[in-house]
Amino acid sequence: MGRLLIIAAAAALLLLTACQEPISQAQFPQKAGKQARPSSGKKLDLNSATAQQLSELKDGRKRLLTNRQVESITEFRTLHRFKRVADLLAVPSIGEKTFLKIRNHFVVGD
């Protein structure tokens, strides 16, 4: 399982780096009412947020990340530091739909 996760993460990173347009400059469609806003106005640092903080991330009363997604994020960052929020797309179990919902909740610190 762990080996498969590493292979999937490596493949996703290769895809990200092979894109002609950097992900950070890509334009993602924004749907009215579908994008969650941080409830406290404070954004979490992807490289230092705890699993509990990631689990508690909510849009109103609904959790934004499943336990599996939280685990995937924490495992991913043990191997790779996040350099930009768009790197979430390389995390197994985080697809474009989830990314669009959660991207405004995060920053990437030094």
C-alpha positions as CSV (number, residue, x, y, z in Angstrom):
1,M,0.0,0.0,0.0
2,G,2.7,2.5,1.0
3,R,4.7,1.6,-2.1
4,L,1.7,2.2,-4.3
5,L,1.1,5.5,-2.7
6,I,4.7,6.6,-3.4
7,I,4.4,5.5,-7.0
8,A,1.1,7.3,-7.4
9,A,2.6,10.5,-5.8
10,A,5.6,10.3,-8.1
11,A,3.5,9.9,-11.2
12,A,1.3,12.8,-10.2
13,L,4.4,15.0,-9.6
14,L,5.7,14.0,-13.0
15,L,2.4,15.0,-14.6
16,L,2.4,18.4,-12.8
17,T,5.9,19.2,-13.9
18,A,5.2,18.1,-17.5
19,C,2.3,20.5,-17.9
20,Q,3.0,23.3,-20.4
21,E,1.3,25.8,-18.2
22,P,2.4,25.9,-14.5
23,I,-0.5,24.9,-12.3
24,S,-0.2,28.1,-10.3
25,Q,-1.1,30.1,-13.4
26,A,-3.8,27.8,-14.6
27,Q,-7.3,29.2,-14.6
28,F,-9.8,27.0,-12.7
29,P,-13.5,27.6,-13.2
30,Q,-15.2,29.0,-10.2
31,K,-18.8,28.1,-9.6
32,A,-21.0,30.4,-7.5
33,G,-21.9,29.0,-4.2
34,K,-19.7,25.9,-4.5
35,Q,-16.5,27.3,-3.2
36,A,-16.0,27.1,0.6
37,R,-14.7,30.0,2.5
38,P,-12.5,29.7,5.6
39,S,-14.7,30.2,8.6
40,S,-12.2,32.0,10.7
41,G,-10.6,33.8,7.9
42,K,-7.3,32.2,8.8
43,K,-5.6,29.9,6.3
44,L,-3.8,26.7,7.2
45,D,-0.2,26.2,6.1
46,L,0.0,23.0,4.1
47,N,3.4,22.1,5.4
48,S,2.7,22.5,9.1
49,A,-1.1,22.0,9.7
50,T,-1.8,19.0,12.0
51,A,-4.0,16.2,11.0
52,Q,-6.6,17.4,13.5
53,Q,-6.6,20.9,11.9
54,L,-7.0,19.4,8.5
55,S,-9.9,17.2,9.8
56,E,-11.6,20.1,11.4
57,L,-11.7,22.1,8.1
58,K,-15.4,22.8,7.4
59,D,-17.7,24.6,5.1
60,G,-20.5,25.4,7.4
61,R,-21.3,22.1,9.2
62,K,-19.8,19.8,6.5
63,R,-16.2,18.6,6.7
64,L,-14.2,19.4,3.6
65,L,-11.7,16.5,3.8
66,T,-12.3,12.9,4.5
67,N,-10.0,10.9,6.9
68,R,-8.4,9.3,3.9
69,Q,-7.7,12.7,2.3
70,V,-6.2,14.0,5.5
71,E,-4.0,10.9,5.8
72,S,-2.9,11.3,2.1
73,I,-1.9,14.9,2.7
74,T,0.1,14.1,5.8
75,E,1.8,11.2,4.1
76,F,2.5,13.2,0.9
77,R,4.2,16.0,2.8
78,T,6.6,13.6,4.6
79,L,8.1,12.9,1.2
80,H,7.6,16.2,-0.5
81,R,7.2,19.8,0.9
82,F,4.4,21.7,-0.6
83,K,5.8,24.5,-2.7
84,R,2.4,25.9,-3.8
85,V,-1.2,25.2,-2.9
86,A,-1.7,23.6,-6.4
87,D,0.6,20.8,-5.3
88,L,-2.5,19.4,-3.6
89,L,-3.5,18.0,-7.0
90,A,-0.5,15.6,-6.8
91,V,-1.9,14.1,-3.5
92,P,-3.7,10.8,-4.0
93,S,-7.4,11.1,-3.3
94,I,-7.4,14.9,-3.9
95,G,-9.0,15.5,-7.3
96,E,-9.9,18.7,-9.1
97,K,-13.3,18.9,-7.5
98,T,-12.0,18.7,-4.0
99,F,-9.1,21.0,-4.8
100,L,-11.5,23.7,-6.0
101,K,-13.4,23.4,-2.7
102,I,-10.4,23.6,-0.4
103,R,-7.7,25.7,-2.2
104,N,-8.7,29.0,-0.5
105,H,-8.3,27.4,2.9
106,F,-4.5,27.0,2.5
107,V,-1.2,28.8,2.1
108,V,2.3,27.5,1.8
109,G,4.8,29.0,4.2
110,D,8.6,28.9,4.1
